[in-house]
Structure formats: structure tokens, C-alpha cells
């Protein structure tokens, strides 16, 4: 008999009631469960943070290459 181990970890968050209600509403509107919705938000935020850090590293490189930055 083999045991399957989940690659997922549990995280406890303290969220105030108004934010929790907003998250529930948004999850419901997108048709996903609240946990999946929050997990996707965290994943997107980390992806964006990594992109931001990568951009800063490229901008701070010592080469003289001209770079353009577009801020939204």
C-alpha cells in the first residue's frame, strides 16, 4: 500500500469581515471556491512580484543598453 502525499500546505489567514465578504462575493462571481480564489490571487501576486524584481535586476545591470519602462 502506498500513501499519496499532497504537495499543498495549509495557511491560516486572519481576514476582517468586510474583506472576507468581498472575497466570497468575487469567488462566487467567478464560479470558484473561496480557497481556490485566494490561492489564485496569491499565485498571481507572487508572479507579478517576481516579474517586478526581474525588471529591476535588468534595469540595474551595468550594461549601457537603453531600456524603456512603461508604467501603468
N, C-alpha and C positions, 0 to 999 in steps of 0.2 A: 504494500500500500504506500502510495506517495502522497505527500502533502503539498498543496499548492499555496505558495506564499504571495500575498498581494504586494505589489510594488508601491502601494499608496500608503501614506501616513495620515493620521488624523490630526486636525488642528482645531483648537478651541478659540473662538473669537468672541470678544465682548463687543456687541453692537447695540447702540442705543435704538430705542423703539422706532423713531421716525425713519432712520436709515434702514432698519430691518424691514419695515413695511414697504419702503421704496424698492429694496432688493427683491422682496417677494413679488411685488407687482411687476417689475421688469422681467423676472424669471417666468412668471405666468404668461406675460405677453409674448415672450419668445418661445414658449412651449417646452421649456426645460425645467428640471427640478432646481430648487434653490441651491443645493450643494454644487451641482454641475455648473450653474450660472456663476457662482462665486469663484469656483475653480477656474473657469474660463476667463473671468476678469483678472484674476491673479496671474494667469499664464500670459495674457495679453500685456499686462503691466510689466512683467519681467522681460518679455520680448522687446517692448518699447524701450525699457531701461538699458538693455544690452545694446540695442541699436544706437541709443544716445551716447553711451560710453564708447562704442566703436567709432562713432563720428568724432567725438572729442579726441580720441587717440590719433585718428587720421589727420585731424586739423592741427594737432600739436607736433606732428612729425617734423623732422629737421629739414626735409627737402624743400626746395623753392617752388614746388608745383603750385599753381594757382588753383584754389578751391572756392567754389561758390556754395553758400549756405542759404537755404530757403526756410524761413521760419513761418509757421502757420499759427 
